Structure formats: C-alpha cells, structure tokens
Amino acid sequence: MANSSKKSNIEARTKRMNRFLFGTLAIALVLMPATAYAYIDPGSASLFITLLIGILAGAAMAIRMYWSRLISFFGGRNDKGPRSEKGPEE
C-alpha cells in the first residue's frame, strides 16, 4: 500500500513539474519579440566548435566506460568476468 501512495505522489509531482515547465515555456514564447535584431560576433563560432568538441568527447568517454555493457546488449559475450586462458579440455 505504501508503494502505491509513493508512486502516486511521484506522479503528482511530475505532473506539477510538467505544468510548470509548459507554463514557463508558454510565457517565454509570448514575451519573445517577433524580430530579433542581433549580431553574432566571430567568437560565437569558436564557442559552438568548443561545444561540439565537448559533446563528442563526452560521448566518447561514455561509450568507453560502458563498452562491455553495449557489447553484451548487442549479443556479444554475456559473462562479465575475465576471459579464461584455458584451452579445450582433453
């Protein structure tokens, strides 16, 4: 019984958060001007390039950290221990 009340509490909080985020987005869209007269300086390009490099480096590290899980998920080895050095038994 406690588990179902805990689940309903989480669902209620999630709904409130979703309503808050939707309301915030709606207000931001209403208050946004139709035309933005803005200048993007050349330094912005280096910001976006740095951002792209950071995203790629983060993805590479995540793949490296979870490589064995990815291999087992896609049908590779299922054992998580070290490989056995023994040959076939006679």
Backbone torsions as a table, in degrees:
resi	resn	phi	psi	omega
1	MET	NA	-40.8	180.0
2	ALA	-64.9	-32.2	-179.3
3	ASN	-66.8	-39.3	-179.7
4	SER	-69.9	-36.0	177.9
5	SER	-69.7	-35.0	176.9
6	LYS	-65.1	-40.9	179.9
7	LYS	-66.2	-42.4	179.6
8	SER	-67.1	-33.1	176.7
9	ASN	-64.7	-43.2	178.7
10	ILE	-64.9	-41.9	178.7
11	GLU	-63.1	-39.9	179.2
12	ALA	-65.4	-42.5	178.3
13	ARG	-64.9	-38.5	179.3
14	THR	-64.8	-41.6	178.4
15	LYS	-63.5	-42.2	178.3
16	ARG	-62.5	-41.5	-179.8
17	MET	-65.3	-41.0	179.0
18	ASN	-63.8	-41.2	177.3
19	ARG	-63.3	-41.8	179.3
20	PHE	-62.3	-46.3	-179.7
21	LEU	-64.5	-41.1	178.0
22	PHE	-63.9	-42.8	178.6
23	GLY	-63.7	-42.1	178.5
24	THR	-62.4	-43.8	178.3
25	LEU	-64.3	-41.6	179.3
26	ALA	-62.6	-44.1	178.7
27	ILE	-63.7	-42.1	179.7
28	ALA	-63.1	-39.5	179.7
29	LEU	-69.4	-35.3	178.9
30	VAL	-69.4	-39.0	-177.0
31	LEU	-82.4	-9.5	-178.2
32	MET	-73.9	133.7	179.3
33	PRO	-69.0	152.6	-178.2
34	ALA	-68.8	-38.5	-179.4
35	THR	-123.3	131.9	178.6
36	ALA	-110.2	117.5	176.3
37	TYR	-93.4	93.7	-173.0
38	ALA	-130.3	157.9	178.3
39	TYR	-120.0	130.2	176.3
40	ILE	-104.8	114.2	-177.5
41	ASP	-78.8	164.6	-178.5
42	PRO	-61.8	-23.9	178.3
43	GLY	-66.9	-21.0	178.9
44	SER	-65.7	-34.2	179.0
45	ALA	-62.6	-42.0	178.9
46	SER	-67.4	-31.8	175.7
47	LEU	-62.6	-46.5	-179.3
48	PHE	-68.0	-36.1	176.9
49	ILE	-65.9	-42.4	177.2
50	THR	-62.8	-40.9	177.3
51	LEU	-61.4	-44.7	179.0
52	LEU	-62.7	-43.8	178.5
53	ILE	-62.9	-40.5	178.2
54	GLY	-64.0	-41.7	178.0
55	ILE	-64.0	-44.4	179.5
56	LEU	-64.5	-40.9	179.0
57	ALA	-65.8	-40.8	177.6
58	GLY	-63.7	-42.1	178.0
59	ALA	-64.7	-40.3	178.9
60	ALA	-63.6	-41.0	178.9
61	MET	-68.0	-37.6	178.6
62	ALA	-65.3	-42.2	178.0
63	ILE	-64.2	-41.9	-179.8
64	ARG	-63.5	-40.5	-178.3
65	MET	-69.6	-34.6	-175.8
66	TYR	-108.0	22.5	-175.5
67	TRP	-59.1	-45.7	-177.8
68	SER	-65.1	-36.0	176.9
69	ARG	-67.0	-39.6	178.1
70	LEU	-64.3	-42.3	-180.0
71	ILE	-63.5	-45.1	-180.0
72	SER	-68.1	-32.2	178.5
73	PHE	-65.9	-38.8	-178.2
74	PHE	-91.3	18.0	171.1
75	GLY	99.2	17.0	178.2
76	GLY	-83.2	-149.0	179.0
77	ARG	-61.8	143.3	178.5
78	ASN	-99.9	-22.6	-179.0
79	ASP	-77.3	146.2	-178.3
80	LYS	-104.0	-3.6	-179.6
81	GLY	-85.8	177.3	178.7
82	PRO	-69.4	153.9	179.8
83	ARG	-68.4	146.9	179.5
84	SER	-80.5	136.9	179.9
85	GLU	-90.6	-1.2	-177.5
86	LYS	-76.2	145.8	174.9
87	GLY	-87.5	-172.5	178.2
88	PRO	-65.1	139.7	-179.1
89	GLU	-75.9	143.7	-178.0
90	GLU	-101.0	NA	NA
